[in-house]
């Protein structure tokens, strides 16, 4: 864990307490709680070609399954329309 850097500043204006104008204060950078320090400086690694291909193939399988269900639903709707209207296939 690194040491926080600090800097000195002089207060020139405040809405809180006018008595502190002209006083010197020390401020330091505060770490954010949500992101670990090393995640801010190192970008995420890109997925490998193999991982991208596996992900793509999974998405294609899901898409094909959805399309097969849609086609099946359309066929049954079509068959119902034919039956209701006494049409021949």
C-alpha positions in Angstrom: 0.0 0.0 0.0 1.5 3.3 -1.1 1.8 6.4 0.9 -0.8 9.1 0.1 0.7 12.3 -1.3 -0.2 15.5 0.4 0.0 19.2 -0.6 -0.4 22.5 1.2 -3.0 25.0 0.0 -4.1 28.4 1.3 -7.9 28.9 1.7 -9.1 32.0 -0.3 -12.8 31.5 -0.1 -15.3 29.4 1.8 -19.0 29.2 2.3 -18.6 27.3 5.6 -16.6 29.4 8.0 -15.1 32.9 7.1 -12.6 32.7 9.9 -10.5 30.1 8.1 -9.8 32.3 5.0 -6.1 32.9 4.8 -5.2 29.8 6.8 -3.0 27.2 5.4 -4.3 23.6 5.2 -2.8 20.3 4.1 -4.8 18.1 1.8 -4.2 14.6 0.6 -5.6 12.5 -2.1 -8.2 10.0 -0.8 -8.5 6.6 -2.5 -11.9 5.6 -3.8 -13.5 2.7 -1.9 -15.0 1.0 -5.0 -11.9 0.4 -7.2 -8.7 -1.2 -6.0 -5.7 0.9 -6.8 -4.2 -1.6 -9.2 -7.4 -1.8 -11.3 -7.2 1.9 -12.1 -3.7 1.7 -13.5 -3.9 -1.6 -15.4 -6.6 -2.1 -18.0 -8.4 -5.4 -18.3 -6.7 -8.0 -20.5 -8.4 -8.7 -23.8 -10.0 -12.0 -24.3 -8.1 -14.6 -26.3 -9.3 -15.5 -29.8 -10.3 -18.9 -28.4 -12.4 -17.4 -25.7 -14.1 -15.0 -28.2 -14.8 -17.9 -30.5 -16.4 -20.0 -27.7 -18.5 -17.0 -26.6 -19.6 -16.4 -30.2 -20.5 -20.1 -30.8 -22.6 -20.0 -27.6 -24.4 -16.9 -28.7 -25.0 -18.5 -32.1 -26.5 -21.7 -30.4 -28.8 -19.5 -28.3 -29.9 -17.6 -31.5 -30.5 -20.8 -33.4 -32.5 -22.2 -30.6 -34.7 -19.1 -30.4 -35.2 -19.1 -34.2 -36.2 -22.8 -34.1 -38.8 -22.0 -31.4 -40.1 -19.1 -33.5 -40.4 -21.2 -36.6 -42.2 -23.9 -34.6 -44.6 -21.4 -33.2 -45.2 -20.0 -36.7 -45.9 -23.5 -38.1 -48.4 -24.2 -35.3 -50.1 -20.8 -35.9 -50.2 -21.5 -39.6 -51.7 -25.0 -39.0 -54.3 -23.5 -36.6 -55.3 -20.9 -39.3 -55.7 -23.6 -41.9 -57.8 -25.8 -39.6 -60.0 -22.9 -38.5 -60.7 -21.8 -42.1 -61.2 -25.4 -43.4 -58.3 -24.9 -45.9 -56.2 -27.7 -47.4 -52.4 -27.8 -46.8 
